[in-house]
Amino acid sequence: MSTLQRSRPAKVALAVRPYRPFLSELLSFGFVGFVGTVITIGGANLLRAWLGGSPVTSVVIPTLVSTVTSYVANRYWTFRHRDSDGSGREFFVFFALNGIGMLIQVLCTGFVYYSLHLHGGIAYNLGLLAGLGLGSWFRYWSYRKWVFTPATA
């Protein structure tokens, strides 16, 4: 049995390489999103059930906490290889786009609660998850496009 490994053809090795940074970035973003989701869902349910908060307020407050956590984790881990000019533009745009993402979450939660009149815990959490999913898709797309831009050569 030989200890030499058979190498891949050059075309296959080159084709795989460009996807690694994207996959790594996507997995890191997903993990940061998971942590943010735990903060948002846990906080929203805590505020709604134990403290008697409204369904909309119960989404907004933990989402703000999650947003700060996500900014730090995405800036210094997920998108650390991308440029930051240090001017505060990145920070401002990040929070503005997160506001849109939060609006998506609030609209989904409010729709389930106020339009469909589904007030149970399961319906609330399903609306919250739908909003988180749509908001996360928007955030990832917008962060790559406007916030954490590729590093210049």
Chimera marker file (.cmm) of the C-alpha trace (Angstrom):
<marker_set name="trace">
<marker id="1" x="0.000" y="0.000" z="0.000" r="1" g="1" b="0" radius="0.5"/>
<marker id="2" x="1.452" y="3.321" z="-1.052" r="1" g="1" b="0" radius="0.5"/>
<marker id="3" x="1.657" y="6.324" z="1.269" r="1" g="1" b="0" radius="0.5"/>
<marker id="4" x="1.374" y="8.724" z="-1.649" r="1" g="1" b="0" radius="0.5"/>
<marker id="5" x="-2.023" y="10.285" z="-2.135" r="1" g="1" b="0" radius="0.5"/>
<marker id="6" x="-3.516" y="10.754" z="-5.520" r="1" g="1" b="0" radius="0.5"/>
<marker id="7" x="-3.828" y="14.459" z="-6.279" r="1" g="1" b="0" radius="0.5"/>
<marker id="8" x="-6.909" y="16.031" z="-7.767" r="1" g="1" b="0" radius="0.5"/>
<marker id="9" x="-6.847" y="17.221" z="-11.323" r="1" g="1" b="0" radius="0.5"/>
<marker id="10" x="-5.963" y="20.935" z="-11.495" r="1" g="1" b="0" radius="0.5"/>
<marker id="11" x="-9.401" y="21.960" z="-12.787" r="1" g="1" b="0" radius="0.5"/>
<marker id="12" x="-11.214" y="20.448" z="-9.815" r="1" g="1" b="0" radius="0.5"/>
<marker id="13" x="-8.822" y="21.925" z="-7.246" r="1" g="1" b="0" radius="0.5"/>
<marker id="14" x="-9.167" y="25.397" z="-8.748" r="1" g="1" b="0" radius="0.5"/>
<marker id="15" x="-12.944" y="25.133" z="-8.968" r="1" g="1" b="0" radius="0.5"/>
<marker id="16" x="-13.302" y="24.278" z="-5.270" r="1" g="1" b="0" radius="0.5"/>
<marker id="17" x="-11.032" y="27.005" z="-3.906" r="1" g="1" b="0" radius="0.5"/>
<marker id="18" x="-13.187" y="30.133" z="-4.600" r="1" g="1" b="0" radius="0.5"/>
<marker id="19" x="-16.109" y="28.708" z="-2.629" r="1" g="1" b="0" radius="0.5"/>
<marker id="20" x="-14.146" y="28.199" z="0.601" r="1" g="1" b="0" radius="0.5"/>
<marker id="21" x="-14.074" y="31.870" z="1.708" r="1" g="1" b="0" radius="0.5"/>
<marker id="22" x="-17.759" y="32.253" z="0.866" r="1" g="1" b="0" radius="0.5"/>
<marker id="23" x="-18.665" y="29.065" z="2.729" r="1" g="1" b="0" radius="0.5"/>
<marker id="24" x="-16.590" y="30.075" z="5.735" r="1" g="1" b="0" radius="0.5"/>
<marker id="25" x="-18.198" y="33.518" z="5.747" r="1" g="1" b="0" radius="0.5"/>
<marker id="26" x="-21.680" y="32.047" z="5.396" r="1" g="1" b="0" radius="0.5"/>
<marker id="27" x="-21.127" y="29.551" z="8.232" r="1" g="1" b="0" radius="0.5"/>
<marker id="28" x="-19.718" y="32.266" z="10.508" r="1" g="1" b="0" radius="0.5"/>
<marker id="29" x="-22.652" y="34.531" z="9.669" r="1" g="1" b="0" radius="0.5"/>
<marker id="30" x="-25.007" y="31.631" z="10.391" r="1" g="1" b="0" radius="0.5"/>
<marker id="31" x="-23.441" y="31.024" z="13.796" r="1" g="1" b="0" radius="0.5"/>
<marker id="32" x="-23.631" y="34.727" z="14.690" r="1" g="1" b="0" radius="0.5"/>
<marker id="33" x="-27.233" y="34.642" z="13.482" r="1" g="1" b="0" radius="0.5"/>
<marker id="34" x="-27.930" y="31.615" z="15.664" r="1" g="1" b="0" radius="0.5"/>
<marker id="35" x="-26.634" y="33.454" z="18.734" r="1" g="1" b="0" radius="0.5"/>
<marker id="36" x="-28.699" y="36.501" z="17.757" r="1" g="1" b="0" radius="0.5"/>
<marker id="37" x="-31.747" y="34.301" z="17.270" r="1" g="1" b="0" radius="0.5"/>
<marker id="38" x="-31.356" y="32.816" z="20.748" r="1" g="1" b="0" radius="0.5"/>
<marker id="39" x="-31.092" y="36.339" z="22.191" r="1" g="1" b="0" radius="0.5"/>
<marker id="40" x="-34.117" y="37.542" z="20.199" r="1" g="1" b="0" radius="0.5"/>
<marker id="41" x="-36.425" y="34.578" z="20.769" r="1" g="1" b="0" radius="0.5"/>
<marker id="42" x="-35.416" y="34.118" z="24.395" r="1" g="1" b="0" radius="0.5"/>
<marker id="43" x="-35.744" y="37.823" z="25.128" r="1" g="1" b="0" radius="0.5"/>
<marker id="44" x="-39.022" y="38.187" z="23.223" r="1" g="1" b="0" radius="0.5"/>
<marker id="45" x="-40.622" y="35.271" z="25.039" r="1" g="1" b="0" radius="0.5"/>
<marker id="46" x="-39.287" y="36.484" z="28.381" r="1" g="1" b="0" radius="0.5"/>
<marker id="47" x="-40.650" y="39.992" z="27.863" r="1" g="1" b="0" radius="0.5"/>
<marker id="48" x="-43.975" y="38.774" z="26.516" r="1" g="1" b="0" radius="0.5"/>
<marker id="49" x="-44.729" y="35.983" z="28.982" r="1" g="1" b="0" radius="0.5"/>
<marker id="50" x="-43.132" y="37.010" z="32.242" r="1" g="1" b="0" radius="0.5"/>
<marker id="51" x="-43.131" y="40.784" z="32.041" r="1" g="1" b="0" radius="0.5"/>
<marker id="52" x="-46.398" y="41.223" z="30.132" r="1" g="1" b="0" radius="0.5"/>
<marker id="53" x="-44.908" y="43.159" z="27.223" r="1" g="1" b="0" radius="0.5"/>
<marker id="54" x="-46.795" y="43.726" z="23.981" r="1" g="1" b="0" radius="0.5"/>
<marker id="55" x="-45.882" y="41.412" z="21.092" r="1" g="1" b="0" radius="0.5"/>
<marker id="56" x="-44.235" y="44.251" z="19.157" r="1" g="1" b="0" radius="0.5"/>
<marker id="57" x="-42.250" y="45.681" z="22.086" r="1" g="1" b="0" radius="0.5"/>
<marker id="58" x="-41.242" y="42.146" z="22.992" r="1" g="1" b="0" radius="0.5"/>
<marker id="59" x="-39.580" y="41.825" z="19.586" r="1" g="1" b="0" radius="0.5"/>
<marker id="60" x="-37.932" y="45.249" z="19.396" r="1" g="1" b="0" radius="0.5"/>
<marker id="61" x="-35.992" y="45.287" z="22.682" r="1" g="1" b="0" radius="0.5"/>
<marker id="62" x="-34.215" y="41.911" z="22.366" r="1" g="1" b="0" radius="0.5"/>
<marker id="63" x="-33.591" y="42.588" z="18.668" r="1" g="1" b="0" radius="0.5"/>
<marker id="64" x="-31.690" y="45.755" z="19.626" r="1" g="1" b="0" radius="0.5"/>
<marker id="65" x="-29.547" y="43.732" z="22.058" r="1" g="1" b="0" radius="0.5"/>
<marker id="66" x="-29.033" y="41.094" z="19.369" r="1" g="1" b="0" radius="0.5"/>
<marker id="67" x="-28.075" y="43.792" z="16.850" r="1" g="1" b="0" radius="0.5"/>
<marker id="68" x="-25.245" y="45.139" z="19.016" r="1" g="1" b="0" radius="0.5"/>
<marker id="69" x="-23.981" y="41.600" z="19.643" r="1" g="1" b="0" radius="0.5"/>
<marker id="70" x="-24.202" y="40.784" z="15.926" r="1" g="1" b="0" radius="0.5"/>
<marker id="71" x="-22.343" y="43.925" z="14.878" r="1" g="1" b="0" radius="0.5"/>
<marker id="72" x="-19.376" y="43.136" z="17.111" r="1" g="1" b="0" radius="0.5"/>
<marker id="73" x="-19.286" y="39.452" z="16.113" r="1" g="1" b="0" radius="0.5"/>
<marker id="74" x="-19.713" y="40.130" z="12.384" r="1" g="1" b="0" radius="0.5"/>
<marker id="75" x="-17.172" y="42.987" z="12.289" r="1" g="1" b="0" radius="0.5"/>
<marker id="76" x="-14.454" y="41.165" z="14.210" r="1" g="1" b="0" radius="0.5"/>
<marker id="77" x="-15.082" y="37.583" z="13.137" r="1" g="1" b="0" radius="0.5"/>
<marker id="78" x="-17.334" y="36.941" z="10.116" r="1" g="1" b="0" radius="0.5"/>
<marker id="79" x="-16.239" y="39.889" z="7.965" r="1" g="1" b="0" radius="0.5"/>
<marker id="80" x="-12.839" y="40.614" z="9.576" r="1" g="1" b="0" radius="0.5"/>
<marker id="81" x="-11.111" y="40.251" z="6.193" r="1" g="1" b="0" radius="0.5"/>
<marker id="82" x="-13.184" y="43.053" z="4.677" r="1" g="1" b="0" radius="0.5"/>
<marker id="83" x="-12.360" y="46.759" z="4.775" r="1" g="1" b="0" radius="0.5"/>
<marker id="84" x="-13.398" y="49.132" z="7.522" r="1" g="1" b="0" radius="0.5"/>
<marker id="85" x="-12.511" y="52.795" z="7.110" r="1" g="1" b="0" radius="0.5"/>
<marker id="86" x="-13.159" y="53.544" z="10.789" r="1" g="1" b="0" radius="0.5"/>
<marker id="87" x="-15.328" y="56.569" z="9.944" r="1" g="1" b="0" radius="0.5"/>
<marker id="88" x="-18.488" y="55.293" z="11.557" r="1" g="1" b="0" radius="0.5"/>
<marker id="89" x="-20.201" y="54.898" z="8.166" r="1" g="1" b="0" radius="0.5"/>
<marker id="90" x="-20.097" y="51.108" z="8.516" r="1" g="1" b="0" radius="0.5"/>
<marker id="91" x="-21.639" y="51.300" z="11.986" r="1" g="1" b="0" radius="0.5"/>
<marker id="92" x="-24.401" y="53.681" z="10.865" r="1" g="1" b="0" radius="0.5"/>
<marker id="93" x="-25.267" y="51.693" z="7.723" r="1" g="1" b="0" radius="0.5"/>
<marker id="94" x="-25.210" y="48.426" z="9.711" r="1" g="1" b="0" radius="0.5"/>
<marker id="95" x="-27.756" y="49.744" z="12.196" r="1" g="1" b="0" radius="0.5"/>
<marker id="96" x="-29.900" y="51.362" z="9.494" r="1" g="1" b="0" radius="0.5"/>
<marker id="97" x="-30.087" y="48.078" z="7.575" r="1" g="1" b="0" radius="0.5"/>
<marker id="98" x="-30.722" y="46.225" z="10.824" r="1" g="1" b="0" radius="0.5"/>
<marker id="99" x="-33.626" y="48.595" z="11.395" r="1" g="1" b="0" radius="0.5"/>
<marker id="100" x="-35.104" y="47.382" z="8.109" r="1" g="1" b="0" radius="0.5"/>
<marker id="101" x="-34.482" y="43.783" z="9.179" r="1" g="1" b="0" radius="0.5"/>
<marker id="102" x="-36.179" y="44.496" z="12.505" r="1" g="1" b="0" radius="0.5"/>
<marker id="103" x="-39.118" y="46.076" z="10.664" r="1" g="1" b="0" radius="0.5"/>
<marker id="104" x="-39.489" y="42.836" z="8.685" r="1" g="1" b="0" radius="0.5"/>
<marker id="105" x="-39.572" y="40.904" z="11.992" r="1" g="1" b="0" radius="0.5"/>
<marker id="106" x="-42.087" y="43.276" z="13.574" r="1" g="1" b="0" radius="0.5"/>
<marker id="107" x="-44.345" y="43.157" z="10.509" r="1" g="1" b="0" radius="0.5"/>
<marker id="108" x="-44.395" y="39.349" z="10.551" r="1" g="1" b="0" radius="0.5"/>
<marker id="109" x="-45.063" y="39.204" z="14.295" r="1" g="1" b="0" radius="0.5"/>
<marker id="110" x="-47.673" y="41.964" z="14.139" r="1" g="1" b="0" radius="0.5"/>
<marker id="111" x="-49.389" y="40.327" z="11.171" r="1" g="1" b="0" radius="0.5"/>
<marker id="112" x="-49.772" y="37.040" z="13.034" r="1" g="1" b="0" radius="0.5"/>
<marker id="113" x="-50.935" y="38.721" z="16.247" r="1" g="1" b="0" radius="0.5"/>
<marker id="114" x="-53.075" y="41.612" z="15.015" r="1" g="1" b="0" radius="0.5"/>
<marker id="115" x="-54.255" y="40.581" z="11.531" r="1" g="1" b="0" radius="0.5"/>
<marker id="116" x="-54.673" y="36.828" z="11.981" r="1" g="1" b="0" radius="0.5"/>
<marker id="117" x="-55.665" y="37.215" z="15.660" r="1" g="1" b="0" radius="0.5"/>
<marker id="118" x="-53.465" y="34.291" z="16.665" r="1" g="1" b="0" radius="0.5"/>
<marker id="119" x="-52.419" y="35.058" z="20.228" r="1" g="1" b="0" radius="0.5"/>
<marker id="120" x="-51.018" y="31.719" z="21.372" r="1" g="1" b="0" radius="0.5"/>
<marker id="121" x="-47.379" y="31.054" z="22.115" r="1" g="1" b="0" radius="0.5"/>
<marker id="122" x="-46.861" y="28.736" z="19.150" r="1" g="1" b="0" radius="0.5"/>
<marker id="123" x="-48.348" y="31.201" z="16.660" r="1" g="1" b="0" radius="0.5"/>
<marker id="124" x="-46.294" y="34.013" z="18.201" r="1" g="1" b="0" radius="0.5"/>
<marker id="125" x="-43.059" y="32.035" z="17.878" r="1" g="1" b="0" radius="0.5"/>
<marker id="126" x="-43.858" y="30.921" z="14.322" r="1" g="1" b="0" radius="0.5"/>
<marker id="127" x="-44.438" y="34.544" z="13.309" r="1" g="1" b="0" radius="0.5"/>
<marker id="128" x="-41.246" y="35.513" z="15.095" r="1" g="1" b="0" radius="0.5"/>
<marker id="129" x="-39.278" y="32.764" z="13.304" r="1" g="1" b="0" radius="0.5"/>
<marker id="130" x="-40.702" y="33.759" z="9.909" r="1" g="1" b="0" radius="0.5"/>
<marker id="131" x="-39.679" y="37.358" z="10.571" r="1" g="1" b="0" radius="0.5"/>
<marker id="132" x="-36.234" y="36.291" z="11.737" r="1" g="1" b="0" radius="0.5"/>
<marker id="133" x="-35.738" y="34.166" z="8.627" r="1" g="1" b="0" radius="0.5"/>
<marker id="134" x="-36.779" y="36.894" z="6.196" r="1" g="1" b="0" radius="0.5"/>
<marker id="135" x="-34.894" y="39.545" z="8.163" r="1" g="1" b="0" radius="0.5"/>
<marker id="136" x="-31.739" y="37.388" z="8.252" r="1" g="1" b="0" radius="0.5"/>
<marker id="137" x="-31.806" y="36.866" z="4.509" r="1" g="1" b="0" radius="0.5"/>
<marker id="138" x="-32.108" y="40.622" z="3.998" r="1" g="1" b="0" radius="0.5"/>
<marker id="139" x="-29.315" y="41.334" z="6.511" r="1" g="1" b="0" radius="0.5"/>
<marker id="140" x="-26.817" y="38.921" z="4.969" r="1" g="1" b="0" radius="0.5"/>
<marker id="141" x="-27.426" y="40.281" z="1.474" r="1" g="1" b="0" radius="0.5"/>
<marker id="142" x="-27.250" y="43.909" z="2.601" r="1" g="1" b="0" radius="0.5"/>
<marker id="143" x="-24.167" y="43.477" z="4.843" r="1" g="1" b="0" radius="0.5"/>
<marker id="144" x="-22.199" y="41.981" z="1.955" r="1" g="1" b="0" radius="0.5"/>
<marker id="145" x="-23.361" y="44.685" z="-0.422" r="1" g="1" b="0" radius="0.5"/>
<marker id="146" x="-23.168" y="47.868" z="1.676" r="1" g="1" b="0" radius="0.5"/>
<marker id="147" x="-21.572" y="47.327" z="5.064" r="1" g="1" b="0" radius="0.5"/>
<marker id="148" x="-18.661" y="44.879" z="5.017" r="1" g="1" b="0" radius="0.5"/>
<marker id="149" x="-17.303" y="45.601" z="1.562" r="1" g="1" b="0" radius="0.5"/>
<marker id="150" x="-14.433" y="43.588" z="0.030" r="1" g="1" b="0" radius="0.5"/>
<marker id="151" x="-10.929" y="44.662" z="0.991" r="1" g="1" b="0" radius="0.5"/>
<marker id="152" x="-9.166" y="46.755" z="-1.610" r="1" g="1" b="0" radius="0.5"/>
<marker id="153" x="-5.906" y="45.465" z="-3.009" r="1" g="1" b="0" radius="0.5"/>
<link id1="1" id2="2" r="1" g="1" b="0" radius="0.2"/>
<link id1="2" id2="3" r="1" g="1" b="0" radius="0.2"/>
<link id1="3" id2="4" r="1" g="1" b="0" radius="0.2"/>
<link id1="4" id2="5" r="1" g="1" b="0" radius="0.2"/>
<link id1="5" id2="6" r="1" g="1" b="0" radius="0.2"/>
<link id1="6" id2="7" r="1" g="1" b="0" radius="0.2"/>
<link id1="7" id2="8" r="1" g="1" b="0" radius="0.2"/>
<link id1="8" id2="9" r="1" g="1" b="0" radius="0.2"/>
<link id1="9" id2="10" r="1" g="1" b="0" radius="0.2"/>
<link id1="10" id2="11" r="1" g="1" b="0" radius="0.2"/>
<link id1="11" id2="12" r="1" g="1" b="0" radius="0.2"/>
<link id1="12" id2="13" r="1" g="1" b="0" radius="0.2"/>
<link id1="13" id2="14" r="1" g="1" b="0" radius="0.2"/>
<link id1="14" id2="15" r="1" g="1" b="0" radius="0.2"/>
<link id1="15" id2="16" r="1" g="1" b="0" radius="0.2"/>
<link id1="16" id2="17" r="1" g="1" b="0" radius="0.2"/>
<link id1="17" id2="18" r="1" g="1" b="0" radius="0.2"/>
<link id1="18" id2="19" r="1" g="1" b="0" radius="0.2"/>
<link id1="19" id2="20" r="1" g="1" b="0" radius="0.2"/>
<link id1="20" id2="21" r="1" g="1" b="0" radius="0.2"/>
<link id1="21" id2="22" r="1" g="1" b="0" radius="0.2"/>
<link id1="22" id2="23" r="1" g="1" b="0" radius="0.2"/>
<link id1="23" id2="24" r="1" g="1" b="0" radius="0.2"/>
<link id1="24" id2="25" r="1" g="1" b="0" radius="0.2"/>
<link id1="25" id2="26" r="1" g="1" b="0" radius="0.2"/>
<link id1="26" id2="27" r="1" g="1" b="0" radius="0.2"/>
<link id1="27" id2="28" r="1" g="1" b="0" radius="0.2"/>
<link id1="28" id2="29" r="1" g="1" b="0" radius="0.2"/>
<link id1="29" id2="30" r="1" g="1" b="0" radius="0.2"/>
<link id1="30" id2="31" r="1" g="1" b="0" radius="0.2"/>
<link id1="31" id2="32" r="1" g="1" b="0" radius="0.2"/>
<link id1="32" id2="33" r="1" g="1" b="0" radius="0.2"/>
<link id1="33" id2="34" r="1" g="1" b="0" radius="0.2"/>
<link id1="34" id2="35" r="1" g="1" b="0" radius="0.2"/>
<link id1="35" id2="36" r="1" g="1" b="0" radius="0.2"/>
<link id1="36" id2="37" r="1" g="1" b="0" radius="0.2"/>
<link id1="37" id2="38" r="1" g="1" b="0" radius="0.2"/>
<link id1="38" id2="39" r="1" g="1" b="0" radius="0.2"/>
<link id1="39" id2="40" r="1" g="1" b="0" radius="0.2"/>
<link id1="40" id2="41" r="1" g="1" b="0" radius="0.2"/>
<link id1="41" id2="42" r="1" g="1" b="0" radius="0.2"/>
<link id1="42" id2="43" r="1" g="1" b="0" radius="0.2"/>
<link id1="43" id2="44" r="1" g="1" b="0" radius="0.2"/>
<link id1="44" id2="45" r="1" g="1" b="0" radius="0.2"/>
<link id1="45" id2="46" r="1" g="1" b="0" radius="0.2"/>
<link id1="46" id2="47" r="1" g="1" b="0" radius="0.2"/>
<link id1="47" id2="48" r="1" g="1" b="0" radius="0.2"/>
<link id1="48" id2="49" r="1" g="1" b="0" radius="0.2"/>
<link id1="49" id2="50" r="1" g="1" b="0" radius="0.2"/>
<link id1="50" id2="51" r="1" g="1" b="0" radius="0.2"/>
<link id1="51" id2="52" r="1" g="1" b="0" radius="0.2"/>
<link id1="52" id2="53" r="1" g="1" b="0" radius="0.2"/>
<link id1="53" id2="54" r="1" g="1" b="0" radius="0.2"/>
<link id1="54" id2="55" r="1" g="1" b="0" radius="0.2"/>
<link id1="55" id2="56" r="1" g="1" b="0" radius="0.2"/>
<link id1="56" id2="57" r="1" g="1" b="0" radius="0.2"/>
<link id1="57" id2="58" r="1" g="1" b="0" radius="0.2"/>
<link id1="58" id2="59" r="1" g="1" b="0" radius="0.2"/>
<link id1="59" id2="60" r="1" g="1" b="0" radius="0.2"/>
<link id1="60" id2="61" r="1" g="1" b="0" radius="0.2"/>
<link id1="61" id2="62" r="1" g="1" b="0" radius="0.2"/>
<link id1="62" id2="63" r="1" g="1" b="0" radius="0.2"/>
<link id1="63" id2="64" r="1" g="1" b="0" radius="0.2"/>
<link id1="64" id2="65" r="1" g="1" b="0" radius="0.2"/>
<link id1="65" id2="66" r="1" g="1" b="0" radius="0.2"/>
<link id1="66" id2="67" r="1" g="1" b="0" radius="0.2"/>
<link id1="67" id2="68" r="1" g="1" b="0" radius="0.2"/>
<link id1="68" id2="69" r="1" g="1" b="0" radius="0.2"/>
<link id1="69" id2="70" r="1" g="1" b="0" radius="0.2"/>
<link id1="70" id2="71" r="1" g="1" b="0" radius="0.2"/>
<link id1="71" id2="72" r="1" g="1" b="0" radius="0.2"/>
<link id1="72" id2="73" r="1" g="1" b="0" radius="0.2"/>
<link id1="73" id2="74" r="1" g="1" b="0" radius="0.2"/>
<link id1="74" id2="75" r="1" g="1" b="0" radius="0.2"/>
<link id1="75" id2="76" r="1" g="1" b="0" radius="0.2"/>
<link id1="76" id2="77" r="1" g="1" b="0" radius="0.2"/>
<link id1="77" id2="78" r="1" g="1" b="0" radius="0.2"/>
<link id1="78" id2="79" r="1" g="1" b="0" radius="0.2"/>
<link id1="79" id2="80" r="1" g="1" b="0" radius="0.2"/>
<link id1="80" id2="81" r="1" g="1" b="0" radius="0.2"/>
<link id1="81" id2="82" r="1" g="1" b="0" radius="0.2"/>
<link id1="82" id2="83" r="1" g="1" b="0" radius="0.2"/>
<link id1="83" id2="84" r="1" g="1" b="0" radius="0.2"/>
<link id1="84" id2="85" r="1" g="1" b="0" radius="0.2"/>
<link id1="85" id2="86" r="1" g="1" b="0" radius="0.2"/>
<link id1="86" id2="87" r="1" g="1" b="0" radius="0.2"/>
<link id1="87" id2="88" r="1" g="1" b="0" radius="0.2"/>
<link id1="88" id2="89" r="1" g="1" b="0" radius="0.2"/>
<link id1="89" id2="90" r="1" g="1" b="0" radius="0.2"/>
<link id1="90" id2="91" r="1" g="1" b="0" radius="0.2"/>
<link id1="91" id2="92" r="1" g="1" b="0" radius="0.2"/>
<link id1="92" id2="93" r="1" g="1" b="0" radius="0.2"/>
<link id1="93" id2="94" r="1" g="1" b="0" radius="0.2"/>
<link id1="94" id2="95" r="1" g="1" b="0" radius="0.2"/>
<link id1="95" id2="96" r="1" g="1" b="0" radius="0.2"/>
<link id1="96" id2="97" r="1" g="1" b="0" radius="0.2"/>
<link id1="97" id2="98" r="1" g="1" b="0" radius="0.2"/>
<link id1="98" id2="99" r="1" g="1" b="0" radius="0.2"/>
<link id1="99" id2="100" r="1" g="1" b="0" radius="0.2"/>
<link id1="100" id2="101" r="1" g="1" b="0" radius="0.2"/>
<link id1="101" id2="102" r="1" g="1" b="0" radius="0.2"/>
<link id1="102" id2="103" r="1" g="1" b="0" radius="0.2"/>
<link id1="103" id2="104" r="1" g="1" b="0" radius="0.2"/>
<link id1="104" id2="105" r="1" g="1" b="0" radius="0.2"/>
<link id1="105" id2="106" r="1" g="1" b="0" radius="0.2"/>
<link id1="106" id2="107" r="1" g="1" b="0" radius="0.2"/>
<link id1="107" id2="108" r="1" g="1" b="0" radius="0.2"/>
<link id1="108" id2="109" r="1" g="1" b="0" radius="0.2"/>
<link id1="109" id2="110" r="1" g="1" b="0" radius="0.2"/>
<link id1="110" id2="111" r="1" g="1" b="0" radius="0.2"/>
<link id1="111" id2="112" r="1" g="1" b="0" radius="0.2"/>
<link id1="112" id2="113" r="1" g="1" b="0" radius="0.2"/>
<link id1="113" id2="114" r="1" g="1" b="0" radius="0.2"/>
<link id1="114" id2="115" r="1" g="1" b="0" radius="0.2"/>
<link id1="115" id2="116" r="1" g="1" b="0" radius="0.2"/>
<link id1="116" id2="117" r="1" g="1" b="0" radius="0.2"/>
<link id1="117" id2="118" r="1" g="1" b="0" radius="0.2"/>
<link id1="118" id2="119" r="1" g="1" b="0" radius="0.2"/>
<link id1="119" id2="120" r="1" g="1" b="0" radius="0.2"/>
<link id1="120" id2="121" r="1" g="1" b="0" radius="0.2"/>
<link id1="121" id2="122" r="1" g="1" b="0" radius="0.2"/>
<link id1="122" id2="123" r="1" g="1" b="0" radius="0.2"/>
<link id1="123" id2="124" r="1" g="1" b="0" radius="0.2"/>
<link id1="124" id2="125" r="1" g="1" b="0" radius="0.2"/>
<link id1="125" id2="126" r="1" g="1" b="0" radius="0.2"/>
<link id1="126" id2="127" r="1" g="1" b="0" radius="0.2"/>
<link id1="127" id2="128" r="1" g="1" b="0" radius="0.2"/>
<link id1="128" id2="129" r="1" g="1" b="0" radius="0.2"/>
<link id1="129" id2="130" r="1" g="1" b="0" radius="0.2"/>
<link id1="130" id2="131" r="1" g="1" b="0" radius="0.2"/>
<link id1="131" id2="132" r="1" g="1" b="0" radius="0.2"/>
<link id1="132" id2="133" r="1" g="1" b="0" radius="0.2"/>
<link id1="133" id2="134" r="1" g="1" b="0" radius="0.2"/>
<link id1="134" id2="135" r="1" g="1" b="0" radius="0.2"/>
<link id1="135" id2="136" r="1" g="1" b="0" radius="0.2"/>
<link id1="136" id2="137" r="1" g="1" b="0" radius="0.2"/>
<link id1="137" id2="138" r="1" g="1" b="0" radius="0.2"/>
<link id1="138" id2="139" r="1" g="1" b="0" radius="0.2"/>
<link id1="139" id2="140" r="1" g="1" b="0" radius="0.2"/>
<link id1="140" id2="141" r="1" g="1" b="0" radius="0.2"/>
<link id1="141" id2="142" r="1" g="1" b="0" radius="0.2"/>
<link id1="142" id2="143" r="1" g="1" b="0" radius="0.2"/>
<link id1="143" id2="144" r="1" g="1" b="0" radius="0.2"/>
<link id1="144" id2="145" r="1" g="1" b="0" radius="0.2"/>
<link id1="145" id2="146" r="1" g="1" b="0" radius="0.2"/>
<link id1="146" id2="147" r="1" g="1" b="0" radius="0.2"/>
<link id1="147" id2="148" r="1" g="1" b="0" radius="0.2"/>
<link id1="148" id2="149" r="1" g="1" b="0" radius="0.2"/>
<link id1="149" id2="150" r="1" g="1" b="0" radius="0.2"/>
<link id1="150" id2="151" r="1" g="1" b="0" radius="0.2"/>
<link id1="151" id2="152" r="1" g="1" b="0" radius="0.2"/>
<link id1="152" id2="153" r="1" g="1" b="0" radius="0.2"/>
</marker_set>
